[in-house]
C-alpha cells in the first residue's frame, strides 16, 4: 500500500475517533459558541443568586434561554444539533479535547 494512502487512512481513522457520527462542520460551529453559552449560564446563576426579591426567576430563566438559543442559531446550529454535540462531548474524550482546542482559538480570536 503506498505511503500516501496509508497516511490518509490513518487520518480518516483519527477523525472517526474524534467525530464519530458527527459532522466536523457541526462540531466546529459548536466549538465557536459553546464557551459563550457556558459563560452565559454561569452569569445567569450569579444573577439568579443576586436577584432582587421582586424579580421573577422564571422570567430570568426564559430570557437566558432566549439568549442561549440566539447564540446557538447565530453559530449555524439548532438546539438539537447543539445538544447532540454536547452529549457526544461528554462521552468522547478525543472529541472533548478537539472542542477545547477549538474553543481556545475562538477565545483568542475574540479577545
ABEGO torsion letter per residue (X at the ends): XBAAAAAAAAAAAAAAAAAEABBAAAAAAAAAAAAAAAAAAAAAAAAAAABBAABBAAAAAAAAAAAAAAAAAAAGBBAAAAAAAAAAAAABAAAAAAAAAAAAAAAAAAX
